[in-house]
Amino acid sequence: MKEGIRKRLVETALAIAFGAAGGVATYFAAQQPSDAVILAMELGSYYESSGRHIGTPYVDRLGKGQPLSVCNGVTGPEVAAGRTYSREDCKRLELARYIEAERLARAGLKHWDTYNVWVRVSLIDMVYNLGPSVLDGTTLVRLGNSGNLVGMCEQMPRWVHGTANGQSVVLPGLQDRRATTRELCVEWGRDGHFSAGLITEAQP
C-alpha cells in the first residue's frame, strides 16, 4: 500500500476513535454513517480523484459506456452536463452511494457481522467502485460465504479491468486500488489497526 493512502486511513481511523472525525461524520450526522463508510469514502477519494473533479462533470473514458462523471466517481441520473457541483453536493451524492454499497455488501455476505472494519472498508470500496455485479454469484462472494476470509480477500486483485477504446484492459490505477483493498482485507482485517470500532494495535 502506498504511504499516502496508508497515512490518510490511519489518521481518519484515529479521528473516528477519538471523536474528532469531521467532514462526513459531522456534516451528515443525521444519517449516522458507519465507521466503515467514512473510511471507505477516504479510500475512494484517494483513488477516484482526490477532489480534482468537484465542479463540472466529465466523460469517464475508462468507464464502461464512458459515463458522465463528477466528484469521486459519481455517475447516474443525478449527474447533469453543465451543472456545477459543490463540495457539499459531492458529499451528499457520494455518501448515499457508499451507504448503499455497504447495504448491498452486508446483504450479500453472510459473515459480514464478524468482519472488522477494514474488511468491511475493502468490500464497500469494491461495491462502490465496481457496482453490485461484484456480489452477483462471484467466486469472491462464494468464498466469503463459505467462511474463507483470506480466499475472499485474495480474489480482489482479479478485478482490475476497465474499458478503453472499446476493449477490456488492465488499468494500473485499478491494480493499485485492488492491492490496497486486498491488504486491508487480509492483513489489516486479520491483525488490524482498528477492530469493532476501536484501535487495537498500532502498526507502523
SEZATI-187995 format. One record per atom (N, C-alpha, C): residue in three letters; x, y, z. Coordinates in steps of 0.1 Angstrom, whole numbers, padded with zeros to 4 digits, always signed. Example, Ala and Ser with C-alpha at 12.3 -4.5 7.8 and 13.67 -1.06 7.14 Angstrom:
BEGIN
Ala+0132-0057+0078;Ala+0123-0045+0078;Ala+0132-0033+0078;Ser+0128-0022+0071;Ser+0137-0011+0071;Ser+0129+0000+0079;
//
This chain:
BEGIN
Met+0008-0012+0000;Met+0000+0000+0000;Met+0009+0012+0000;Lys+0005+0022-0008;Lys+0013+0035-0008;Lys+0012+0042+0005;Glu+0022+0049+0008;Glu+0023+0056+0021;Glu+0012+0067+0022;Gly+0009+0073+0011;Gly-0001+0084+0012;Gly-0015+0079+0016;Ile-0020+0068+0011;Ile-0033+0063+0015;Ile-0032+0056+0028;Arg-0021+0050+0032;Arg-0019+0044+0045;Arg-0021+0055+0056;Lys-0014+0066+0053;Lys-0014+0077+0063;Lys-0028+0082+0065;Arg-0035+0085+0053;Arg-0049+0090+0054;Arg-0058+0081+0061;Leu-0057+0068+0059;Leu-0066+0059+0065;Leu-0064+0058+0081;Val-0051+0058+0084;Val-0048+0057+0099;Val-0052+0070+0106;Glu-0050+0081+0099;Glu-0054+0094+0105;Glu-0069+0095+0107;Thr-0076+0090+0097;Thr-0091+0091+0097;Thr-0096+0081+0108;Ala-0090+0069+0109;Ala-0094+0060+0119;Ala-0091+0065+0133;Leu-0080+0072+0135;Leu-0077+0079+0148;Leu-0087+0089+0151;Ala-0091+0097+0141;Ala-0100+0108+0143;Ala-0114+0102+0148;Ile-0118+0091+0141;Ile-0130+0084+0145;Ile-0130+0079+0159;Ala-0119+0073+0162;Ala-0118+0066+0175;Ala-0118+0076+0187;Phe-0113+0088+0184;Phe-0112+0098+0195;Phe-0123+0109+0193;Gly-0133+0106+0184;Gly-0144+0115+0183;Gly-0141+0128+0176;Ala-0130+0128+0168;Ala-0126+0141+0161;Ala-0128+0140+0146;Ala-0135+0130+0141;Ala-0137+0129+0127;Ala-0148+0140+0123;Gly-0143+0149+0115;Gly-0152+0159+0110;Gly-0158+0155+0096;Gly-0160+0165+0087;Gly-0164+0162+0074;Gly-0177+0153+0073;Val-0176+0141+0068;Val-0187+0133+0066;Val-0195+0130+0079;Ala-0188+0127+0090;Ala-0195+0123+0102;Ala-0202+0135+0108;Thr-0197+0147+0107;Thr-0204+0159+0112;Thr-0214+0164+0102;Tyr-0211+0165+0090;Tyr-0220+0171+0080;Tyr-0233+0163+0078;Phe-0231+0150+0079;Phe-0242+0141+0077;Phe-0246+0133+0090;Ala-0245+0140+0101;Ala-0247+0133+0114;Ala-0261+0127+0114;Ala-0271+0133+0108;Ala-0284+0127+0108;Ala-0285+0113+0102;Gln-0276+0111+0092;Gln-0276+0098+0086;Gln-0267+0088+0093;Gln-0259+0092+0102;Gln-0251+0083+0110;Gln-0243+0073+0102;Pro-0235+0077+0093;Pro-0227+0067+0085;Pro-0218+0059+0094;Ser-0216+0046+0091;Ser-0208+0038+0099;Ser-0193+0042+0098;Asp-0185+0037+0107;Asp-0170+0040+0106;Asp-0165+0034+0093;Ala-0170+0023+0088;Ala-0165+0017+0076;Ala-0168+0025+0064;Val-0180+0032+0064;Val-0184+0040+0053;Val-0175+0053+0052;Ile-0172+0059+0064;Ile-0164+0070+0065;Ile-0150+0067+0059;Leu-0144+0056+0064;Leu-0131+0052+0059;Leu-0131+0048+0044;Ala-0142+0041+0040;Ala-0143+0038+0025;Ala-0143+0050+0017;Met-0150+0061+0022;Met-0150+0073+0014;Met-0136+0080+0013;Glu-0129+0078+0024;Glu-0115+0084+0023;Glu-0107+0076+0013;Leu-0108+0063+0013;Leu-0101+0054+0004;Leu-0106+0058-0011;Gly-0119+0059-0013;Gly-0124+0062-0026;Gly-0119+0075-0031;Ser-0119+0085-0022;Ser-0114+0099-0026;Ser-0100+0098-0031;Tyr-0091+0090-0024;Tyr-0077+0089-0028;Tyr-0076+0084-0042;Tyr-0084+0073-0045;Tyr-0082+0067-0058;Tyr-0090+0072-0069;Glu-0102+0078-0066;Glu-0110+0084-0076;Glu-0105+0097-0082;Ser-0102+0106-0074;Ser-0097+0119-0079;Ser-0091+0128-0069;Ser-0092+0125-0056;Ser-0087+0134-0045;Ser-0092+0148-0047;Gly-0105+0149-0050;Gly-0111+0162-0051;Gly-0109+0170-0064;Arg-0102+0164-0074;Arg-0100+0171-0086;Arg-0112+0173-0095;His-0123+0165-0093;His-0134+0166-0101;His-0147+0172-0094;Ile-0144+0179-0084;Ile-0155+0187-0078;Ile-0157+0199-0087;Gly-0169+0201-0092;Gly-0171+0212-0102;Gly-0180+0207-0113;Thr-0175+0207-0125;Thr-0184+0203-0136;Thr-0181+0188-0140;Pro-0191+0181-0145;Pro-0189+0167-0149;Pro-0180+0165-0161;Tyr-0174+0153-0162;Tyr-0165+0150-0173;Tyr-0169+0136-0178;Val-0165+0133-0190;Val-0167+0119-0195;Val-0156+0110-0191;Asp-0160+0099-0184;Asp-0151+0089-0179;Asp-0147+0080-0190;Arg-0136+0082-0197;Arg-0133+0075-0209;Arg-0127+0061-0206;Leu-0125+0058-0193;Leu-0121+0045-0189;Leu-0132+0037-0183;Gly-0144+0043-0182;Gly-0156+0036-0177;Gly-0164+0029-0188;Lys-0171+0018-0184;Lys-0179+0011-0193;Lys-0190+0021-0198;Gly-0191+0023-0211;Gly-0201+0032-0217;Gly-0197+0046-0216;Gln-0185+0049-0211;Gln-0179+0063-0209;Gln-0190+0072-0203;Pro-0194+0069-0191;Pro-0205+0077-0185;Pro-0200+0091-0181;Leu-0210+0100-0180;Leu-0207+0113-0174;Leu-0205+0111-0159;Ser-0194+0117-0154;Ser-0190+0115-0140;Ser-0186+0128-0134;Val-0188+0129-0120;Val-0184+0140-0113;Val-0180+0136-0099;Cys-0174+0145-0091;Cys-0169+0142-0078;Cys-0160+0130-0077;Asn-0162+0121-0068;Asn-0153+0109-0067;Asn-0160+0097-0073;Gly-0161+0097-0086;Gly-0166+0085-0093;Gly-0182+0085-0093;Val-0189+0096-0092;Val-0203+0096-0092;Val-0208+0096-0106;Thr-0217+0087-0109;Thr-0223+0086-0122;Thr-0238+0084-0120;Gly-0246+0085-0131;Gly-0260+0082-0130;Gly-0269+0094-0133;Pro-0282+0093-0130;Pro-0291+0103-0135;Pro-0290+0117-0127;Glu-0283+0117-0116;Glu-0281+0129-0108;Glu-0270+0138-0114;Val-0262+0132-0123;Val-0251+0139-0129;Val-0255+0145-0142;Ala-0256+0158-0143;Ala-0261+0166-0154;Ala-0250+0174-0161;Ala-0249+0173-0174;Ala-0239+0181-0181;Ala-0242+0196-0179;Gly-0231+0203-0176;Gly-0232+0218-0175;Gly-0235+0223-0161;Arg-0239+0214-0152;Arg-0242+0218-0138;Arg-0228+0218-0131;Thr-0228+0227-0121;Thr-0216+0228-0112;Thr-0219+0222-0099;Tyr-0211+0213-0094;Tyr-0213+0205-0082;Tyr-0204+0211-0071;Ser-0209+0215-0060;Ser-0201+0220-0049;Ser-0195+0208-0041;Arg-0186+0211-0032;Arg-0181+0201-0023;Arg-0192+0194-0015;Glu-0202+0202-0011;Glu-0213+0197-0003;Glu-0222+0188-0012;Asp-0224+0192-0025;Asp-0232+0183-0034;Asp-0225+0170-0035;Cys-0212+0170-0036;Cys-0204+0158-0038;Cys-0205+0149-0026;Lys-0204+0155-0014;Lys-0205+0147-0001;Lys-0219+0140-0001;Arg-0229+0148-0005;Arg-0243+0142-0004;Arg-0244+0130-0014;Leu-0240+0132-0026;Leu-0241+0122-0036;Leu-0232+0110-0033;Glu-0220+0112-0029;Glu-0211+0101-0026;Glu-0216+0093-0013;Leu-0220+0100-0003;Leu-0224+0093+0009;Leu-0236+0084+0006;Ala-0246+0088-0001;Ala-0257+0080-0004;Ala-0253+0067-0011;Arg-0243+0068-0020;Arg-0238+0057-0028;Arg-0230+0048-0019;Tyr-0222+0053-0010;Tyr-0214+0045-0001;Tyr-0223+0037+0009;Ile-0233+0044+0014;Ile-0243+0037+0023;Ile-0250+0026+0016;Glu-0254+0028+0003;Glu-0260+0017-0004;Glu-0250+0006-0007;Ala-0237+0009-0010;Ala-0227-0001-0012;Ala-0226-0010+0001;Glu-0226-0003+0012;Glu-0225-0010+0025;Glu-0237-0020+0027;Arg-0249-0014+0024;Arg-0261-0022+0025;Arg-0261-0035+0016;Leu-0256-0033+0004;Leu-0255-0044-0006;Leu-0245-0055-0001;Ala-0233-0050+0004;Ala-0223-0059+0008;Ala-0228-0067+0021;Arg-0234-0060+0030;Arg-0240-0066+0042;Arg-0250-0077+0038;Ala-0258-0074+0028;Ala-0269-0083+0024;Ala-0263-0095+0017;Gly-0252-0093+0009;Gly-0247-0104+0001;Gly-0237-0113+0008;Leu-0231-0108+0020;Leu-0221-0116+0027;Leu-0226-0120+0040;Lys-0228-0133+0042;Lys-0235-0137+0055;Lys-0226-0136+0067;His-0213-0134+0065;His-0204-0133+0077;His-0200-0119+0080;Trp-0208-0109+0074;Trp-0204-0095+0075;Trp-0202-0091+0089;Asp-0211-0095+0098;Asp-0210-0090+0112;Asp-0198-0095+0119;Thr-0191-0105+0114;Thr-0179-0110+0120;Thr-0166-0102+0115;Tyr-0168-0095+0105;Tyr-0156-0088+0099;Tyr-0153-0075+0107;Asn-0140-0073+0108;Asn-0136-0060+0114;Asn-0138-0049+0104;Val-0135-0037+0108;Val-0139-0025+0100;Val-0131-0025+0087;Trp-0118-0030+0087;Trp-0110-0029+0075;Trp-0115-0038+0064;Val-0119-0050+0068;Val-0125-0059+0058;Val-0138-0053+0052;Arg-0146-0047+0061;Arg-0158-0040+0056;Arg-0154-0029+0046;Val-0144-0021+0050;Val-0140-0010+0041;Val-0136-0015+0027;Ser-0128-0026+0027;Ser-0124-0031+0014;Ser-0135-0036+0006;Leu-0145-0042+0012;Leu-0157-0047+0004;Leu-0166-0035+0000;Ile-0168-0025+0008;Ile-0176-0014+0004;Ile-0170-0007-0007;Asp-0156-0005-0007;Asp-0149+0001-0018;Asp-0151-0007-0031;Met-0150-0020-0030;Met-0152-0029-0042;Met-0166-0026-0048;Val-0176-0026-0040;Val-0190-0024-0045;Val-0192-0010-0050;Tyr-0187+0000-0043;Tyr-0188+0014-0048;Tyr-0181+0015-0062;Asn-0169+0010-0063;Asn-0161+0012-0075;Asn-0166+0003-0087;Leu-0170-0009-0084;Leu-0173-0018-0094;Leu-0188-0021-0097;Gly-0196-0017-0087;Gly-0210-0019-0088;Gly-0215-0032-0082;Pro-0228-0035-0081;Pro-0233-0047-0074;Pro-0229-0060-0081;Ser-0224-0059-0093;Ser-0221-0072-0100;Ser-0210-0080-0093;Val-0202-0073-0085;Val-0191-0079-0078;Val-0197-0089-0067;Leu-0209-0087-0064;Leu-0216-0096-0054;Leu-0225-0106-0061;Asp-0226-0106-0074;Asp-0236-0114-0081;Asp-0230-0128-0084;Gly-0230-0137-0075;Gly-0226-0151-0077;Gly-0211-0153-0080;Thr-0203-0143-0076;Thr-0189-0143-0079;Thr-0181-0153-0070;Thr-0169-0157-0074;Thr-0161-0165-0065;Thr-0158-0158-0052;Leu-0156-0145-0053;Leu-0153-0137-0041;Leu-0164-0139-0031;Val-0177-0138-0035;Val-0188-0140-0026;Val-0189-0154-0021;Arg-0187-0164-0030;Arg-0188-0178-0027;Arg-0178-0181-0016;Leu-0165-0177-0017;Leu-0155-0179-0007;Leu-0158-0172+0006;Gly-0163-0160+0005;Gly-0166-0153+0017;Gly-0178-0160+0025;Asn-0188-0164+0018;Asn-0199-0171+0024;Asn-0196-0185+0029;Ser-0185-0191+0024;Ser-0181-0204+0029;Ser-0172-0202+0042;Gly-0170-0190+0046;Gly-0161-0187+0058;Gly-0147-0186+0055;Asn-0143-0186+0042;Asn-0129-0184+0038;Asn-0125-0170+0036;Leu-0122-0163+0047;Leu-0120-0148+0046;Leu-0107-0145+0037;Val-0096-0153+0039;Val-0084-0150+0031;Val-0087-0153+0017;Gly-0094-0164+0014;Gly-0096-0167+0000;Gly-0105-0156-0007;Met-0114-0151+0000;Met-0123-0139-0005;Met-0114-0127-0008;Cys-0105-0124+0002;Cys-0096-0112+0000;Cys-0087-0114-0012;Glu-0082-0126-0014;Glu-0073-0129-0025;Glu-0079-0128-0039;Gln-0092-0127-0039;Gln-0099-0125-0052;Gln-0099-0111-0057;Met-0096-0102-0047;Met-0097-0088-0051;Met-0088-0083-0062;Pro-0075-0088-0063;Pro-0067-0083-0074;Pro-0071-0088-0087;Arg-0081-0097-0088;Arg-0086-0101-0102;Arg-0094-0090-0108;Trp-0100-0081-0100;Trp-0109-0071-0105;Trp-0102-0058-0109;Val-0094-0059-0120;Val-0086-0048-0124;Val-0088-0043-0138;His-0099-0048-0144;His-0101-0045-0158;His-0111-0033-0160;Gly-0108-0025-0170;Gly-0117-0014-0174;Gly-0118-0014-0189;Thr-0125-0004-0194;Thr-0128-0004-0209;Thr-0120+0008-0214;Ala-0112+0006-0224;Ala-0105+0016-0232;Ala-0106+0013-0246;Asn-0111+0023-0254;Asn-0113+0022-0268;Asn-0121+0009-0272;Gly-0131+0007-0263;Gly-0140-0005-0266;Gly-0134-0018-0262;Gln-0122-0018-0256;Gln-0116-0031-0252;Gln-0114-0032-0237;Ser-0115-0044-0232;Ser-0112-0047-0218;Ser-0097-0047-0216;Val-0092-0039-0207;Val-0078-0038-0205;Val-0075-0037-0190;Val-0063-0041-0186;Val-0059-0040-0172;Val-0055-0025-0170;Leu-0061-0019-0159;Leu-0058-0005-0156;Leu-0049-0004-0144;Pro-0037+0002-0146;Pro-0028+0004-0134;Pro-0034+0010-0122;Gly-0043+0019-0124;Gly-0050+0026-0112;Gly-0058+0015-0104;Leu-0065+0007-0112;Leu-0073-0004-0105;Leu-0064-0014-0099;Gln-0052-0017-0105;Gln-0043-0026-0098;Gln-0038-0021-0085;Asp-0035-0008-0084;Asp-0031-0002-0072;Asp-0042-0002-0061;Arg-0054+0001-0066;Arg-0066+0002-0057;Arg-0069-0012-0051;Arg-0069-0022-0060;Arg-0071-0036-0056;Arg-0060-0041-0047;Ala-0048-0037-0049;Ala-0037-0041-0040;Ala-0040-0036-0026;Thr-0045-0024-0025;Thr-0048-0018-0013;Thr-0059-0025-0006;Thr-0070-0027-0013;Thr-0082-0034-0007;Thr-0078-0048-0002;Arg-0069-0055-0010;Arg-0065-0068-0006;Arg-0057-0067+0007;Glu-0048-0058+0008;Glu-0040-0056+0020;Glu-0049-0053+0032;Leu-0059-0044+0030;Leu-0068-0041+0041;Leu-0075-0053+0046;Cys-0080-0061+0036;Cys-0088-0073+0039;Cys-0080-0084+0045;Val-0069-0087+0040;Val-0061-0098+0045;Val-0053-0095+0057;Glu-0045-0084+0057;Glu-0036-0081+0067;Glu-0042-0072+0078;Trp-0048-0061+0075;Trp-0054-0052+0085;Trp-0067-0059+0090;Gly-0073-0067+0081;Gly-0085-0074+0086;Gly-0082-0085+0096;Arg-0070-0090+0095;Arg-0067-0101+0104;Arg-0060-0096+0117;Asp-0050-0087+0115;Asp-0043-0082+0127;Asp-0047-0068+0130;Gly-0051-0060+0120;Gly-0058-0048+0121;Gly-0052-0037+0130;His-0054-0025+0126;His-0052-0013+0135;His-0065-0010+0142;Phe-0076-0015+0137;Phe-0089-0010+0140;Phe-0099-0021+0140;Ser-0104-0025+0151;Ser-0114-0036+0151;Ser-0126-0033+0159;Ala-0138-0036+0154;Ala-0150-0033+0161;Ala-0151-0019+0166;Gly-0146-0009+0157;Gly-0147+0005+0161;Gly-0137+0010+0170;Leu-0127+0002+0174;Leu-0117+0006+0184;Leu-0103+0003+0178;Ile-0094+0012+0181;Ile-0080+0009+0177;Ile-0075-0002+0187;Thr-0069-0012+0181;Thr-0065-0023+0189;Thr-0050-0026+0188;Glu-0044-0021+0178;Glu-0030-0023+0176;Glu-0024-0013+0167;Ala-0014-0005+0171;Ala-0008+0005+0163;Ala+0004-0001+0156;Gln+0003-0002+0143;Gln+0013-0008+0135;Gln+0020+0003+0127;Pro+0033+0002+0123;Pro+0040+0013+0116;Pro+0034+0014+0102;
//
